Amino acid sequence: MTYEEARSYLDYINRTGIVLGLESMEHLLEELGNPQNRLKFIHIAGTNGKGSVLAYVSTTLKEAGYRVGRYISPTLFSYRERIQVNEEYISREAVGSYVEKIKLAIGRMQEKGMSVPTIFEVETAMAFLHFVDQNCDIVVLETGMGGDTDATNVIRTTIMEVIVSISKDHTAFLGNTLAEIAGHKAGIIKPETVVVSARQVPEAMDVIEEKVRQCGASLKVADWEQAEEITYGLEEQKFSFGSDRDICIHLGGSYQIKNAVIALNCIYALRELGYQISDAQMRAGFAKTCWNGRFTVLQRDPMVIIDGAHNPDGAAELEKSILQCLQGKQIYGICGVFKDKEYDKVLHAILPHMKEVTTIQTPGNPRALPAEELAEAAQKYCPQVHAEKDIAKAVQAAIQKAGEKDGVVLAFGSLSFLGEIRKAVKHTQE
């Protein structure tokens, strides 16, 4: 099967939509020989910060000489970005080969009267096959949604679970209270493992602590408020934590200090589990970590920044970054969101800091909120708002205005359209 044929088949599978539960995933993996059982995992759940923590931990493990698989979602710039080994994307040929194998497995499932797996289940199975073939020492795995019924939770060979900041998101699937949501996220915890959790609000922390106790696991709480000597910046930030002084990171946004503290606690826990990671390797790993779409500077003159703030907590953190790094700048915003998100709260936090906002509809997704509806909601918080059908035109106009006023372009909202923003920015540079 060619890469193009594989993508066409995956588009067909994608019509299934979201189906939570592990039964179909378990059947698919059985047909494929249960490749996940030959791997070791660090499993990450939570609302905000999963990808960044994954990036810090996996980059540091790579720096320490380990062969590391990464599984992430959503992707920004390439379909193949979701499956990586030592930061190299899965090849087009490998995608074709694995999808052909998975298609045959699904055919056997259908002959037995079983349902067709979802796109996320198929992609997760493809990742497991690739990581086995690539002889990964360890896989850093990000949940898609929730935890207990997420397709990634089929794994049983976890060495560590990580729970980043929990807030209200995907409430239609996970519940309306933080305790309910935390219960789903904590569902990734396996017996006698190590759990690293961000310091949560008491309602969520109580649930996590109880799940840890039930599983006979051990818990390390990463409290970012213990970070000291913090220096914030757009492209370089520093902090100290315990005996580790002046740790340098190059991910922008005030929230990256919090994510880095969680990741640092993961490194401490990995050392206790016997993984050989020196101080020099840890520092190099943190300094080399890249993670696109989180207060990422795409160009400097005029400055263009993208940030995947798509829920209230993400918006609150983006607002802090604006106040710390863009104070006094005229900001020209570009925003696109999904209609099932609490987008009004996002707009309320961010738009008062904008001089002007252009709304767009994130392309190719039925969950996308039309630009006109988003513009109508945005007008409550910013006096200059207009909708634009063409993302490239929105970017070109914003860059031109920012260039004339020594301003900044800030594209924020759903991660799914930030790749289109980068393409449009590159086009303006040509």
Residue, then its C-alpha position, 0 to 999 in steps of 0.5 A: m500500500t502506498y502512502e497516498e492509499a494509506r491516507s485515503y483508507l485512514d480518511y475512510i476510517n475517520r468517519t467513525g468519529i470518537v468512540l471511547g472504550l478499550e474493547s475494539m482497541e484490544h481486539l485490534l491489537e490481538e489481531l496484530g500480535n499485541p505489539q504494545n506488550r513488548l514496550k515500556f511506557i511513560h503515559i501522560a494524561g491531563t488537560n494542559g501541558k501533556g505535549s510539552v512535558l512529553a517533549y522535555v522528557s523524551t528529548t532528555l531521554k534521547e540525550a541520555g542515549y536511549r531510543v525513545g518513541r513519541y506518540i502525540s496528538p493533535t499534530l501541527f505540521s505533518y500527519r507523520e509528526r504523531i509517531q516519532v523515534n528519537e524525534e524522526y517522523i515515521s516514514r511514508e513507506a512505513v505508514g503504507s506498510y502498517v496501514e495495509k497490515i492493520k486493514l487486513a486485521i480490521g477485515r478479520m475483525q469484521e468477519k467475526g462481527m466486530s466493529v471497525p476501530t476509530i482513526f485514533e485506535v488505528e493510529t495508536a496501533m500503528a505507533f505500537l507496531h513502529f516502536v517495536d520495529q524500531n527497538c525503542d527502549i521506552v515510549v512516551l505516550e500522550t492520551g488522546m482524551g481522558g484516560d481510563t477509556d482512552a485507546t492508549n490505556v490498553i497498555r499494561t507495561t507502564i513504568m510511570e504515569v504523569i498527570v499534568s494540570i487538570s481543568k474542565d475540557h471535553t465535559a461532554f465526555l468526561g464530566n462537569t466537575l474536576a473530580e469526575i474529570a480527574g477520575h478519568k485522567a487517573g484511570i491510566i494509573k497501573p498497580e505498583t508504578v510511579v506517578v508524577s502529578a502536577r500540584q492540582v486543586p484539592e478536588a482533583m488531587d484527592v481523586i489522584e491520591e486515592k487512585v494511587r493508594q488503590c493501585g499501590a503506586s507511589l506518588k511524586v507531586a511536582d509543585w512549580e511554586q518551588a521553582e526559584e530565580i525564574t527569568y521569563g522570556l520569549e525564546e529563552q527562560k531560566f529557573s532553579f529547582g532544588s539543587d538544580r540551578d539555572i536550568c535553561i529552556h527555549l520554549g516560550g510562555s510563562y506556563q512552560i516553567k510549570n511544565a518543565v518542573i513536572a518534567l524535571n520531577c519525571i527525570y528524578a523518578l526515572r533515575e530512581l527507577g535505574y535510568q542513567i541520566s546525568d545532570a549534564q544530559m538533563r540540562a542539555g535535554f531541557a535546553k534542546t527541547c522544541w515543541n511547536g504551537r505553544f507560544t512559538v515565535l515563527q518570525r521576528d520582524p514583525m513578530v508572529i507567535i502561535d499558541g494553542a490556547h483553546n480552553p479556559d486554563g490555556a487562555a489564562e496562561l496565555e494571558k500571563s505570557i502576554l502580560q509578561c512578554l508583550q506588554g505595551k505591544q499592539i497585538y493583532g490576533i487571529c483566532g479559530v476554535f472548535k464549537d464544543k469548547e468553552y470559547d467565550k471564556v477564552l475570548h474573554a481572557i485574551l481579546p481585551h489585550m488585542k488591538e484587532v482580531t480576525t476570526i477564521q474557521t479551522p479547516g477540514n474539521p466538522r467541530a470547527l466554529p464558523a468564522e462569522e459566529l466566532a466574530e459575533a462572540a468576539q465583538k463583546y471583548c474587542p472593538q475591531v473584529h472581522a471574519e475571514k474565510d481565507i487563512a492566508k489572507a488573514v495572516q498577510a493582512a495581520i503581518q502588514k498591519a503589525g509591520e506598520k505599527d511595530g506590533v505583534v501577530l498572535a494566532f491562538g485557539s485550536l491547535s488544528f489550524l496553527g500549521e496553516i498559519r505557519k504555511a501562510v507565514k512562510h509564504t509571506q517570506e518568499 
